[in-house]
Structures are given as structure tokens and as C-alpha cells.
């Protein structure tokens, strides 16, 4: 059976993301001195810094009754997400947070039209589907595509963490968080949706997320 099928879109994966939602323990927070709050913030900033700069953690204010704060951890692997989850649990900050919910997602880009195009290009070169030569050439082309879209798979959220004090930035981050949640919900519904409807809605969400990320970087 061929490894690559022109009817099955290939996907490229980027950040693994852990989204943690919390309610703040306002009763405990109000009892802390300014120095204590600063010390807790410094400890958390150190603990949540990704090793080697490979990833970031974004603090996002939540609207509504489901929580006050969301932490979105962007890391290359699930193992590193596990590590940052444990690191947060060891911080004094965790004493001020009551978990409400959480979920894990992966930044993913569907190569819908590109998959068929790559098959056509390789067929034009005389490579037969299912051969080792075809698979090698296909994987090499996918590696080139990954490099081309790396900025979309691994959005640089680092500077945003330092700017979340701005209400405008916080609103943009919250809007992007909602879109990411919509994206995860869409993926869960994929098997129940017509393929064209899914592809159209996926493209809309990815474009909106990319535009918001651009606006955040430029703010």
C-alpha cells in the first residue's frame, strides 16, 4: 500500500500547546504584600521559561464565568509540555490558582491542494507511487514545504508575554485563544462534516489566526 495518497491531504505539525484555565484565589492574592507578589512572579517567570528558548508561555485574561486566567504553553513536544506543567505545579503561583479545565492541541497545517500538486510533479518526473524513490522525493519536498511555512507552524509568541499588560494586546490574545479553541472544536467535528465544508472553515480559521498573530506582533 502506498505511503502517500493524493486523496489524503498531508499535514505539517508545529507547536504542541497546553492550555490551562484557572480561577484566581483572590482571597489569598489580596493578602500578599507587593514584595511577595513580585517574588512569586519572578519565580514563575523563571520556571516557565522554555529551555533554550524553544517555546514560550502566554498569560491570557479570560472573560466570562469559566475562569480568570489561561496559560498557553507552546513547546516542541508533549514531553516538554509535561515538564512545564510540573514546573508550574511546583511554583508558589499554583497556590493562587484553582484549575477549571485544560486541553492539549497541536498547531497543524493541512496541505490540501499542495498534496495533489506534489503527486503530480513527481509523476511528471517519472516516479511511481509506492516506490522508495517516490517516497524519498515526496518526503524531501514536504521538508521544503515545512521550511517555507515554519513561521506559521511556530509562531513567535515570546515578546507578547512582556506586553500582556496592555489591554489592547490582552484583547488580541484572548481573541486568538478563542479562535484556537474553535480550531480544536472543528477538528473534533471533522468526521461529521462534508470535506469541502471542513476545508473551507479550516482555511478561514487559520487565516484569522495568522492575521491576529500578525497584529499582535506589530502592536
C-alpha positions, 0 to 999 in steps of 0.5 A, a space after each residue: 500500500 502506498 505511503 502517500 495518497 493524493 486523496 489524503 491531504 498531508 499535514 505539517 505539525 508545529 507547536 504542541 500547546 497546553 492550555 490551562 484555565 484557572 480561577 484566581 484565589 483572590 482571597 489569598 492574592 489580596 493578602 500578599 504584600 507587593 514584595 511577595 507578589 513580585 517574588 512569586 512572579 519572578 519565580 514563575 517567570 523563571 520556571 516557565 521559561 522554555 529551555 533554550 528558548 524553544 517555546 514560550 508561555 502566554 498569560 491570557 485574561 479570560 472573560 466570562 464565568 469559566 475562569 480568570 486566567 489561561 496559560 498557553 504553553 507552546 513547546 516542541 513536544 508533549 514531553 516538554 509540555 509535561 515538564 512545564 506543567 510540573 514546573 508550574 505545579 511546583 511554583 508558589 503561583 499554583 497556590 493562587 490558582 484553582 484549575 477549571 479545565 485544560 486541553 492539549 492541541 497541536 498547531 497543524 497545517 493541512 496541505 490540501 491542494 499542495 498534496 495533489 500538486 506534489 503527486 503530480 510533479 513527481 509523476 511528471 518526473 517519472 516516479 511511481 507511487 509506492 516506490 522508495 524513490 517516490 517516497 524519498 522525493 515526496 518526503 524531501 519536498 514536504 521538508 521544503 514545504 515545512 521550511 517555507 511555512 515554519 513561521 506559521 507552524 511556530 509562531 513567535 509568541 515570546 515578546 507578547 508575554 512582556 506586553 500582556 499588560 496592555 489591554 489592547 494586546 490582552 484583547 488580541 490574545 484572548 481573541 486568538 485563544 478563542 479562535 484556537 479553541 474553535 480550531 480544536 472544536 472543528 477538528 473534533 467535528 471533522 468526521 461529521 462534516 462534508 470535506 469541502 465544508 471542513 476545508 473551507 472553515 479550516 482555511 478561514 480559521 487559520 487565516 484569522 489566526 495568522 492575521 491576529 498573530 500578525 497584529 499582535 506582533 506589530 502592536 
